[in-house]
Amino acid sequence: MNDKPHFIFIDPRSTVVKQFKISVTKFVLVIFVLFLLIGVSLKLAIDLGVKFNHNSQITQLQAENGTLQQQLKIMGDKILTIRNHIDQIEILDDQIRSRLDLSPIEDDVRQVGIGGSDLSKTSAIAIEDLKLQSVILNNQSTLARLEREIKLESESFQKLISTMDRKEDSLQYLPAIKPVLNGRITDGFGKRRHPIYKRITDHNGIDIAANRGTPVLASGDGYITFTGTNGGYGNFISINHKYGFETKYGHLQKIYVRRGQFVKRGDKIGEVGNSGISTAPHLHYEVHYHGKSVNPSDYYFNDIEFE
């Protein structure tokens, strides 16, 4: 009995029938080769698919990387612009401080350095494999520093505003006008020969001559600390102007204010008189700064009129 497999081939275009015989070994070999070819084809197809997908991902990452580089450049340009603005603000800050007699902020303070890192471990790991890691870290560090500098300048300008407000307030309390506007100074500040005692004495103020009853004005904002008779000064008023200034008004004919009353610059507080030790109607006017008498003429200008 012949145990070889038979293959019969019938040509559809004719009635010819062909028969082939093949051994089992050859048959198995042919089947194996066919499966091997199929397997290799599948492997090549899978490899091509994976490579195509990988190339697509690389292309996408390259595009994203290009976009990221562009965005980082824009961010860097904006950071540089902000840096320039802050530099200008620091220059302005120093100029204002100079005009307000404040010390400039020292360079060491402007460095606003801190210890440690601004990045958490998680974010550092997240960008560890990026080629742009140094750029990203540098931008983050610069932004953090700019934020601290802006905070420092904000606090500085708050101090400057407070100082300016205080100085503006102090100007209101400054004894800056002559208390008898059209009066004539008959005796100045300093050493003089006393008109009554006929000896050289310290004259701690100035004498302003005017007609009896001429209005006497407060030379600056302040609180009345004394009204009444004060020895040789006769009828007398004292005003505390804050910020170390105090003014005194003597030889008054009338007093229009009371102790504790707040007055503003230019308010009528009394009238020129001849009370106390006086030879003729005039106002004796003194200015004290932190308890020491100073020349009142240094605190007003004759060419400034008060309304």
C-alpha positions as CSV (number, residue, x, y, z in Angstrom):
1,M,0.0,0.0,0.0
2,N,1.4,3.4,-1.0
3,D,1.2,5.8,2.0
4,K,2.3,8.9,0.2
5,P,-0.2,11.7,0.1
6,H,-1.7,12.5,-3.3
7,F,-2.5,16.0,-4.7
8,I,-4.9,16.1,-7.6
9,F,-4.9,19.2,-9.9
10,I,-7.7,19.8,-12.3
11,D,-7.3,22.5,-14.9
12,P,-10.6,24.4,-15.1
13,R,-9.9,25.4,-18.7
14,S,-9.6,21.7,-19.7
15,T,-10.5,18.3,-18.6
16,V,-6.9,17.4,-17.9
17,V,-6.3,15.9,-14.5
18,K,-2.9,15.9,-12.9
19,Q,-1.9,13.9,-9.9
20,F,1.1,14.6,-7.7
21,K,2.6,12.4,-5.0
22,I,4.7,13.8,-2.1
23,S,6.1,12.1,1.0
24,V,5.0,12.9,4.5
25,T,8.3,14.4,5.3
26,K,8.2,16.8,2.4
27,F,4.6,17.7,3.2
28,V,5.4,18.6,6.8
29,L,8.4,20.6,5.6
30,V,6.3,22.5,3.1
31,I,3.7,23.3,5.8
32,F,6.5,24.4,8.2
33,V,8.0,26.7,5.6
34,L,4.6,28.2,4.9
35,F,4.0,28.9,8.6
36,L,7.6,30.3,8.9
37,L,7.0,32.7,6.0
38,I,3.7,33.8,7.6
39,G,5.3,34.4,10.9
40,V,8.2,36.3,9.5
41,S,5.7,38.5,7.5
42,L,3.7,39.2,10.6
43,K,6.9,40.1,12.5
44,L,8.0,42.5,9.8
45,A,4.5,44.0,9.6
46,I,4.4,44.5,13.4
47,D,7.9,46.0,13.4
48,L,7.0,48.4,10.6
49,G,3.9,49.4,12.5
50,V,5.8,50.0,15.8
51,K,8.5,52.0,13.9
52,F,5.9,54.1,12.2
53,N,4.2,54.8,15.5
54,H,7.5,55.6,17.2
55,N,8.5,57.9,14.3
56,S,5.1,59.7,14.6
57,Q,5.6,60.2,18.3
58,I,9.1,61.5,17.7
59,T,7.8,63.9,15.1
60,Q,5.0,65.1,17.5
61,L,7.6,65.5,20.4
62,Q,9.9,67.5,18.1
63,A,7.0,69.8,17.2
64,E,6.0,70.2,20.8
65,N,9.6,70.8,21.7
66,G,9.9,73.5,19.1
67,T,6.7,75.2,20.5
68,L,8.1,74.9,24.0
69,Q,11.3,76.6,22.9
70,Q,9.4,79.4,21.3
71,Q,7.2,79.9,24.4
72,L,10.3,79.9,26.6
73,K,12.0,82.5,24.4
74,I,8.9,84.7,24.7
75,M,8.9,84.2,28.5
76,G,12.6,85.1,28.6
77,D,11.9,88.3,26.7
78,K,9.1,89.2,29.0
79,I,11.3,88.5,32.1
80,L,14.0,90.8,30.6
81,T,11.4,93.5,30.1
82,I,10.2,93.2,33.7
83,R,13.8,93.2,34.9
84,N,14.4,96.5,33.1
85,H,11.2,98.0,34.6
86,I,12.2,97.0,38.1
87,D,15.6,98.5,37.6
88,Q,14.0,101.8,36.6
89,I,11.7,101.6,39.6
90,E,14.7,101.1,41.9
91,I,16.4,104.2,40.4
92,L,13.2,106.2,41.0
93,D,13.0,104.8,44.6
94,D,16.5,106.0,45.3
95,Q,15.8,109.4,43.9
96,I,12.6,109.8,46.0
97,R,14.4,108.6,49.1
98,S,17.2,111.2,48.5
99,R,14.6,114.0,48.3
100,L,12.9,112.8,51.4
101,D,16.2,112.5,53.3
102,L,15.8,108.8,53.6
103,S,18.7,106.3,53.3
104,P,18.7,104.3,50.1
105,I,18.0,100.6,50.1
106,E,21.4,98.8,50.4
107,D,22.5,96.6,47.5
108,D,22.6,93.5,49.8
109,V,19.0,94.1,50.7
110,R,18.0,94.4,47.1
111,Q,19.5,91.0,46.4
112,V,16.5,89.5,48.3
113,G,18.2,86.1,48.3
114,I,16.8,83.1,50.0
115,G,18.1,79.6,50.8
116,G,17.0,76.3,49.2
117,S,15.2,75.7,45.9
118,D,12.0,77.1,44.5
119,L,11.2,73.8,42.9
120,S,9.7,70.8,44.7
121,K,11.1,67.3,44.1
122,T,8.1,66.3,42.1
123,S,8.5,69.1,39.6
124,A,12.3,68.6,39.4
125,I,11.7,64.9,38.5
126,A,9.0,65.8,36.0
127,I,11.5,67.9,33.9
128,E,14.5,65.8,34.6
129,D,14.6,64.2,31.0
130,L,14.0,67.5,29.2
131,K,16.9,69.1,27.3
132,L,15.4,72.5,28.3
133,Q,15.6,71.7,32.0
134,S,18.3,74.4,32.7
135,V,16.2,77.1,30.8
136,I,13.1,76.2,32.7
137,L,14.9,76.2,36.1
138,N,16.6,79.5,35.3
139,N,13.2,81.1,34.3
140,Q,11.5,79.8,37.5
141,S,14.4,81.1,39.6
142,T,14.4,84.5,37.9
143,L,10.6,84.8,38.3
144,A,10.8,84.0,42.0
145,R,13.4,86.6,42.5
146,L,11.5,89.2,40.6
147,E,8.5,88.5,42.7
148,R,10.5,89.1,45.9
149,E,12.0,92.3,44.4
150,I,8.5,93.6,43.5
151,K,7.4,92.9,47.0
152,L,10.4,94.7,48.4
153,E,9.7,97.8,46.2
154,S,6.0,97.7,47.1
155,E,6.9,97.8,50.8
156,S,9.5,100.6,50.1
157,F,6.9,102.7,48.2
158,Q,4.4,102.3,51.0
159,K,7.1,103.7,53.4
160,L,7.8,106.5,50.9
161,I,4.1,107.4,50.7
162,S,3.8,107.3,54.5
163,T,6.9,109.6,54.8
164,M,5.5,112.0,52.2
165,D,2.1,112.1,54.0
166,R,3.9,112.8,57.2
167,K,6.0,115.6,55.7
168,E,3.0,117.1,54.0
169,D,1.3,117.0,57.4
170,S,4.3,118.6,59.1
171,L,4.2,121.4,56.6
172,Q,0.8,122.3,57.8
173,Y,2.1,122.5,61.4
174,L,5.2,124.5,60.4
175,P,5.1,128.1,61.6
176,A,5.5,129.4,58.1
177,I,3.8,132.8,58.0
178,K,4.4,136.1,59.8
179,P,1.7,136.3,62.5
180,V,1.2,140.1,61.8
181,L,1.1,140.2,58.0
182,N,1.8,143.9,57.5
183,G,3.8,144.4,60.6
184,R,7.3,145.9,60.7
185,I,10.1,144.1,62.6
186,T,11.5,146.6,65.1
187,D,13.8,144.3,67.0
188,G,15.4,141.1,65.8
189,F,16.5,137.8,67.3
190,G,19.6,137.4,69.4
191,K,21.6,139.8,71.6
192,R,20.1,143.3,72.1
193,R,20.0,146.3,74.4
194,H,16.8,145.9,76.4
195,P,14.6,149.1,75.8
196,I,13.6,149.3,79.5
197,Y,16.4,147.6,81.5
198,K,19.1,149.3,79.3
199,R,21.4,146.3,79.4
200,I,22.4,143.6,76.9
201,T,20.1,140.6,77.1
202,D,19.1,137.6,74.9
203,H,16.1,138.4,72.8
204,N,14.5,135.0,72.1
205,G,12.1,136.2,69.4
206,I,11.3,139.2,67.2
207,D,9.2,142.3,67.8
208,I,6.7,143.1,65.2
209,A,5.2,146.7,65.4
210,A,1.6,147.3,64.3
211,N,-1.3,149.4,65.3
212,R,-3.2,148.4,68.5
213,G,-6.0,145.9,67.6
214,T,-4.2,144.5,64.4
215,P,-5.1,140.8,64.0
216,V,-2.5,138.3,65.2
217,L,-2.7,135.0,63.2
218,A,-1.6,131.5,64.1
219,S,1.6,130.9,62.1
220,G,0.8,127.2,61.7
221,D,-1.7,124.5,62.7
222,G,-1.5,123.4,66.3
223,Y,-3.1,123.2,69.7
224,I,-3.3,126.1,72.2
225,T,-1.3,125.2,75.3
226,F,-1.5,128.4,77.2
227,T,-3.6,131.6,77.3
228,G,-3.4,134.3,79.9
229,T,-1.0,136.7,81.6
230,N,2.6,135.7,81.6
231,G,4.8,138.2,83.5
232,G,6.5,140.7,81.4
233,Y,4.9,139.2,78.3
234,G,1.6,140.5,79.4
235,N,-1.3,138.8,77.6
236,F,0.2,135.7,76.2
237,I,-0.6,132.7,73.9
238,S,1.5,129.5,73.3
239,I,0.8,127.0,70.5
240,N,2.2,123.5,70.1
241,H,2.6,122.7,66.4
242,K,3.7,119.1,66.7
243,Y,7.0,117.8,65.2
244,G,8.9,119.8,67.8
245,F,7.7,123.3,67.0
246,E,6.1,125.7,69.5
247,T,5.3,129.4,69.0
248,K,4.7,132.1,71.6
249,Y,2.8,135.4,71.2
250,G,3.2,138.2,73.8
251,H,2.0,141.8,74.7
252,L,-1.5,141.0,73.2
253,Q,-4.4,143.3,73.7
254,K,-7.1,140.6,73.3
255,I,-7.1,136.8,73.2
256,Y,-9.6,134.9,71.1
257,V,-8.7,131.3,71.8
258,R,-8.8,129.0,74.8
259,R,-6.4,126.3,76.1
260,G,-6.8,123.0,74.2
261,Q,-8.4,124.5,71.2
262,F,-7.1,123.4,67.7
263,V,-6.2,126.3,65.4
264,K,-5.2,126.3,61.7
265,R,-2.6,128.5,60.1
266,G,-4.0,131.9,59.5
267,D,-6.7,131.7,62.2
268,K,-7.1,134.9,64.2
269,I,-6.0,134.2,67.8
270,G,-5.6,137.7,69.2
271,E,-4.8,141.4,68.7
272,V,-1.7,143.4,68.9
273,G,-1.5,145.3,72.2
274,N,0.9,146.9,74.7
275,S,0.3,144.6,77.7
276,G,3.2,143.6,80.0
277,I,6.6,145.2,79.9
278,S,6.3,147.1,76.6
279,T,7.1,150.6,75.3
280,A,4.6,150.6,72.4
281,P,2.0,148.4,70.7
282,H,3.8,145.4,69.1
283,L,3.8,141.6,69.0
284,H,6.6,139.7,70.7
285,Y,6.8,136.5,68.6
286,E,9.0,133.4,69.4
287,V,9.6,130.1,67.7
288,H,10.9,127.1,69.6
289,Y,12.2,123.9,68.1
290,H,12.5,120.9,70.5
291,G,12.6,123.4,73.4
292,K,15.3,125.7,71.9
293,S,14.5,129.2,70.7
294,V,15.2,129.8,67.0
295,N,15.0,132.8,64.8
296,P,11.4,133.2,63.6
297,S,12.5,135.0,60.5
298,D,14.0,131.7,59.2
299,Y,10.5,130.2,58.9
300,Y,8.6,132.7,56.8
301,F,9.1,134.7,53.6
302,N,8.1,138.4,53.3
303,D,7.1,137.9,49.6
304,I,4.4,135.3,50.5
305,E,0.9,136.5,51.3
306,F,-1.5,134.5,53.2
307,E,-5.3,134.6,52.5
